[in-house]
Amino acid sequence: MSWPFTISLDQGSLDAIEYQTDLLEQLLTKANNIMAMLSDLIAKVATETTDIGALTVFIQGLEDKISAIPGITPQIQAQIDTIFASVDANDKAIVAAMKIGVPPAPAPTVVPPVV
């Protein structure tokens, strides 16, 4: 295909266009890298969510099975309770650590009804 006109640019203009093109290519590369990292992160979070859910079910089941063991003395039960209280405290510490630096969600906007 040929165009019915010709554009002539001096070397400075061509250099400026080439520089801008290079910057755009770098930006596109960075954007693609960010998207790939975000995709990886989303997959990891999904896996962690599944793993945490399975661990929670396992711990609850373990706690239920231990509670059902006949002949547990109050001293043993106190130790068991301490272990599960520590697990609960660790859960809360993990949740608190994940919230560090995360701004609180804004309050919902209430729109009065139109009368």
Summary of the structure (lengths in Angstrom):
residues: 115
radius of gyration: 30.1
end to end distance: 63.8
largest distance: 97.2
contacts: 180
relative contact order: 0.04
helix: 72%
strand: 0%
